[in-house]
Amino acid sequence: MKVFRHHEIKKIADYVKNGGVIVYPTDTVWGIGGNALDENVVQKVKTAKGKPDDAKLIWLLPSSKAVELYCGKITAVEKNTLRKKRTTVIVNGQAVRVVRSGWLNKLLSACGVPLVATSANLHGQPVIESWRQGVQVFAEKDLAVVRGRKIYHQKPSSLVQIDTQQNPPQIKVLRAGSGISMK
């Protein structure tokens, strides 16, 4: 198992661009992912985690401009909602989150592609809480672990869907997490 230090952003990005899967700290919980545009990588992530083949995965991107590049035109309401920290929005059928966290935003920019993200755990098990746990849980898997970052929000992102056909657009919370809530 390959272990990267978090400051080795170029090395991690090269690994991801070449089809590698990483266990890494996200802006919410520890995640497992890689190049979201590579179907082999997406399947490798699902297999490593034990997720069903038809499971949908979130994409992480560094900006709303990148969301438009990969997912198509977004509305003003979607753009404003994507600005909310730790909030995942379904845009044109794809769940995406814009990450503003310094380290992860730098990694996303260096990768130049969306990173697929799902919580770093075996399906149905608790999410790992450290890179050391990642090494233990995924020891037999063909992937790398990023070490050296602490996560302060041990809660998944909020997941929302926006009905832009209604006036005004309606935001429906599909999963209440560490992002926006509709109390």
Steps between C-alpha positions, in 0.01 A plus 500: 500500500632841400492776763526867400555793731230766453750761377597277202215646297666459159589134571146427622348676197725302262399178675130590462541606136662163429203303632592477867246482782571687823372507856513868587367765738212695349331811635257277690616143573776272375425402143603246242512607139683581181438636150121522471520495119677162488243218521771250603594722793135546603452122492822450698369740768168314521678164519746615769213628712261215421236733351243374250593553134200729446586729794532869414806685628563867571746705296724756669599808299701816577249757369151558360669571166639143508149372584369666182787358297423141606126509576359768272330830568401573859235739625567791736332309784721194438809722485409671829427166667833359377668790685374362831769309685469123513188495282459259209254599227353280230573686176362358176483154659849502656564564871782757528667697776724802459786476748658818627725330756857614428677166470222311324425789266869502399487125437182530290656778294820297451303192390309697238208256516215446746589265784241238577432489871336258733565451870809295579362188657390155400134516399283506814795555738595820687702759309873496575630786711869509408745410228634222726154344509491533121818297474349230724154484340621512138832314542410233246366745241689649205496863611697772676441688824563872556637565847555803713165684501252526785128521430293718729151429360441129549160519334406449133390787280139604470348377173240717333296502182361822358174505310568786259161450330323661796495873557675566727725191465454251784792342683436149627746356753561134415762450771553735794870520568763756592391747230178696460184397673142602435372548856 
